[in-house]
């Protein structure tokens, strides 16, 4: 599993707890200071997670490395062209039939003609949006 834009590694480390020793978990972020914090957290947690500095549109991994990639709350920080190049590079590092989970406030058209997923074949990507009735408030009490 790869988390793109892992920040300080909180979600990456949570995924690593669930994956255990049966898989590999990697986090990449463009901010060296975030990676330093993630590595410190990982030292305390003792998980076999690799954190490294990298850009969404130039991921430092070979083609077809991952079964799953996650991007949470970072896609909306970038311009449309970087977002599209980033999605193309995530597509590159995912294995055939790999899964990309995007949790974000931005809308990304995975079916657009210039999206790598439009050429991927089957299965087609699916997307869902869950919002609270009043989008300015959190969906659950834990975020209050």
NORJO-V935999 format. One record per residue. RES is the residue in one small letter. PSI is psi in whole degrees, 0 to 359 (none if undefined). OMEGA is omega as a letter, one per 30 degrees, with the letter a starting at -180 (NA if undefined). Layout:
RES,PSI,OMEGA  RES,PSI,OMEGA
//
This chain:
x,141,l  x,129,l  x,119,l  x,126,a  x,47,a  x,347,a  x,231,a  x,8,l  x,9,a  x,308,a  x,320,l  x,315,a  x,326,l  x,317,l  x,319,a  x,323,l  x,320,a  x,326,l  x,323,a  x,214,a  x,2,a  x,353,a  x,182,l  x,143,l  x,131,a  x,146,l  x,139,l  x,139,l  x,151,a  x,346,a  x,112,a  x,325,a  x,326,l  x,318,l  x,321,l  x,315,l  x,316,l  x,318,l  x,321,l  x,315,l  x,318,a  x,324,l  x,318,l  x,321,a  x,330,l  x,26,l  x,150,l  x,65,a  x,141,l  x,126,l  x,135,l  x,157,l  x,135,l  x,164,a  x,146,a  x,328,a  x,5,l  x,60,a  x,135,a  x,49,a  x,151,l  x,161,l  x,138,l  x,33,a  x,324,a  x,148,l  x,329,a  x,142,l  x,144,l  x,136,l  x,118,l  x,123,l  x,43,l  x,338,a  x,324,a  x,350,l  x,351,a  x,162,l  x,163,a  x,319,a  x,320,l  x,320,l  x,313,a  x,318,l  x,323,l  x,316,l  x,323,l  x,322,a  x,325,l  x,317,l  x,319,a  x,318,a  x,351,l  x,144,l  x,164,l  x,139,a  x,21,l  x,167,a  x,133,l  x,125,l  x,118,l  x,121,l  x,112,a  x,168,l  x,349,a  x,155,l  x,127,l  x,122,a  x,95,a  x,345,a  x,358,a  x,151,a  x,334,l  x,5,l  x,139,l  x,334,a  x,341,l  x,338,l  x,356,a  x,334,a  x,206,a  x,156,f  x,153,l  x,150,l  x,152,l  x,155,l  x,149,l  x,151,l  x,129,l  x,122,l  x,151,l  x,158,l  x,322,l  x,102,a  x,345,l  x,347,l  x,152,l  x,158,a  x,338,a  x,163,a  x,338,a  x,341,a  x,1,a  x,none,NA
//
